[in-house]
Amino acid sequence: MQRRWTLKKPEFSLRGVRRLVVAVIGTTVLAFGLALTVLPGPAIVVIPIGLGILATEFLWARRLLDRFRQGASRIFRRNDSGGRQGRQ
């Protein structure tokens, strides 16, 4: 008995296509933000936007974005409390 080899059509799911689109767009924005660290531009704004796009589908990006937010809030708290103590 011989086996017949047939090619199956690839199965695309809407979730898989969405993940691919989010990955491409998010990676592009993130790479642009990283390029702005050495080029003139607002890298500190663009990098979290890229991570936010990626965080809609990927857990690693959400964790990295949370760490970024914690660091930013720590910096703002330090600047906020230090700047107001001297003024009255």
C-alpha positions as CSV (number, residue, x, y, z in Angstrom):
1,M,0.0,0.0,0.0
2,Q,1.4,3.4,-1.0
3,R,0.7,6.6,0.9
4,R,-0.5,9.6,-1.0
5,W,1.1,12.9,0.0
6,T,-1.1,15.9,-0.4
7,L,-0.4,19.4,0.5
8,K,-2.8,20.9,3.1
9,K,-3.9,24.5,2.9
10,P,-2.3,26.5,5.7
11,E,-4.8,27.3,8.4
12,F,-4.8,31.0,9.4
13,S,-6.6,32.1,12.5
14,L,-7.6,35.6,13.1
15,R,-5.7,35.6,16.4
16,G,-2.5,34.5,14.7
17,V,-2.8,37.2,12.0
18,R,-3.4,39.8,14.7
19,R,-0.4,38.7,16.7
20,L,1.7,38.9,13.6
21,V,0.5,42.4,12.8
22,V,1.0,43.6,16.4
23,A,4.5,42.1,16.4
24,V,5.5,43.8,13.2
25,I,4.1,47.2,14.1
26,G,5.3,47.1,17.7
27,T,8.8,46.0,16.8
28,T,9.0,48.7,14.2
29,V,7.9,51.4,16.6
30,L,10.2,50.0,19.3
31,A,13.2,49.9,16.9
32,F,12.5,53.5,15.9
33,G,12.5,54.5,19.5
34,L,15.8,52.7,20.2
35,A,17.2,54.5,17.1
36,L,16.1,57.8,18.7
37,T,18.4,57.1,21.6
38,V,21.3,58.1,19.4
39,L,19.4,60.3,16.9
40,P,17.7,63.5,17.8
41,G,14.1,62.8,18.9
42,P,11.8,61.8,21.8
43,A,13.0,58.2,22.5
44,I,11.6,58.4,26.0
45,V,8.1,58.7,24.5
46,V,8.4,56.4,21.5
47,I,9.9,53.4,23.3
48,P,7.0,53.0,25.8
49,I,4.5,53.4,22.9
50,G,6.3,50.5,21.1
51,L,6.2,48.4,24.3
52,G,2.6,49.3,24.8
53,I,1.7,48.0,21.3
54,L,3.7,44.8,21.9
55,A,2.2,44.4,25.4
56,T,-1.3,43.9,23.9
57,E,-0.2,40.4,22.7
58,F,3.0,39.5,24.5
59,L,3.6,38.9,28.2
60,W,7.3,39.7,28.1
61,A,6.5,43.2,26.7
62,R,3.9,43.8,29.4
63,R,6.5,42.9,32.1
64,L,9.1,45.2,30.5
65,L,6.5,48.0,30.2
66,D,5.6,47.6,33.9
67,R,9.3,47.8,34.9
68,F,9.6,51.0,32.8
69,R,6.5,52.5,34.5
70,Q,7.9,51.7,37.9
71,G,11.2,53.3,37.1
72,A,9.5,56.4,35.7
73,S,7.2,56.8,38.7
74,R,10.2,56.4,41.0
75,I,12.0,59.2,39.1
76,F,9.0,61.5,39.2
77,R,8.4,60.9,42.9
78,R,12.0,61.6,43.7
79,N,12.0,64.8,41.6
80,D,8.6,65.9,42.9
81,S,9.5,65.5,46.6
82,G,13.0,67.0,46.2
83,G,11.8,70.0,44.3
84,R,9.1,71.1,46.7
85,Q,11.1,70.9,50.0
86,G,13.2,73.9,49.2
87,R,10.3,76.1,48.2
88,Q,7.7,77.6,50.6
